[in-house]
Structures are given as structure tokens and as C-alpha cells.
Amino acid sequence: MGDVRLVSCSDQIALGRETNRFVDAALAAHPGRFVALAVGDSTLPLYASLDELGPRWAGRAITPVDELVPPPADPGLRFWARLAGALPETLRHRVVPIEVDDDPELGAIALEARLRAEGVAAVVLGLGPDGHFAFNQPPTPADARARVVSLTPANLARLGDVDPSQSALTLGVTTVLAAGSVLVIAAGPGKAEALDHLRDGPEDPAWPVTWLRRHPRLSVAIGPPS
């Protein structure tokens, strides 16, 4: 188990700078093709300057850490579309959607195999109030791979009007732990208890984020609670 790098950020600007620093360092250190980015209110605004990394992006691709199943009626609410909209225009062509239109269960198997084969250099995750990351909701075992999960009523409600979506295809615990480097963004209201478990609690399927402490290069950027 590696040491967790904790970084306190005073505001969204500081969180964005830390995100850029993290991705820059991860791309310099790890050859994996993919950068997996969380699609949430606390993370999407942090990607606006990722184009500043310039040549680091050569040969790389960007993917969301999960996708809604079935897809929302509004195509603009698909996670890959929201992610593309949050990125600088010069990076949008690098977004590789997670395919869920045909058979999401087979899609999860294919996604896991592709990420393993081509490699994930970096993952940026949000932190859920219930301790979830991506959509690894409690309880999640340490050996969970990419898969389709039913969303809890609370997590579904936080997404707004995404009908008819009820589930998500998400990167699993083992998928994330295989990445070169991992950054958790702990910002926004209601995250204090989950952050305490991440920093100091025992490993616990009821708090899936605690599994991330197994990663040898885990960083946590702590932002303001509101």
C-alpha cells in the first residue's frame, strides 16, 4: 500500500491547477494510452485547461470513467458528450465513448479488455458522499471489474433528468487500481465523512473509496466543501 499524497486546494482554480499537474506528471511517467476522467459537477470544470499539456497528449485518448445505461433520451446528457463539452476544443477529438447502445454487459467485458491491453496512464475521480468512485457504490468488493451496476436512488437523483437511464457501465476497482496514477477530487458538500474514510478508515466494502489506498500512486485533492 503506497503513501497517499494529500493536497489542499483553496478554490476551483487551485483544483484545476492540481488536476493539470497530476495529468502532466502521469503522462510523463506512464505509457498507457488512456486518461479516464470523472463526469461530475465537482470535476468537469477542472478540465478546461488540459490542453496546456500540449505534446504530452500525443498518442493518448480520453474516456469517461462510466456511462449511463440505457442512454439518456437527451444525447447531450451522455457522459462522453458532457465530458467532451467540458474539454478544450483541441482535445475533444480524443474522447473515446464507452459503448452501451447494444449489449452493455458485453461492452463492460470489452472495455475491461481494451483498457488492460492499451493501458490507463491516469484516472481522475470524484468522491461520492456514500464513498463511491466512478459508480462503485457501496457495497463494492475489492475485486470488482468494469461492469453494469444499478444506480441507487440517491445517486440517480443527483444526475437530474436522465430518463430512461437507471444504471451505469463503470470502471471497476481493479480497473482503476491498474492505472498508472489516480487522483481523487474531494470537493463540494457532503463529502467530509467519505473523505475521513478514505484517509483514515479501514478498508471496507461499505466505503468503496477505501480500496484506492492500495494504489501506490494515489493523490487526493481536497477542495472547499461548497
PyMOL commands that set and color helices and strands:
alter all, ss='L'
color gray80, all
select helices_A, chain A and resi 12-29+44-47+50-57+75-77+79-86+89-94+104-118+153-158+173-177+192-200+208-214
alter helices_A, ss='H'
color red, helices_A
select strands_A, chain A and resi 4-8+34-37+61-64+66-69+120-126+147-150+167-170+181-186+218-222
alter strands_A, ss='S'
color yellow, strands_A
deselect
rebuild
show_as cartoon
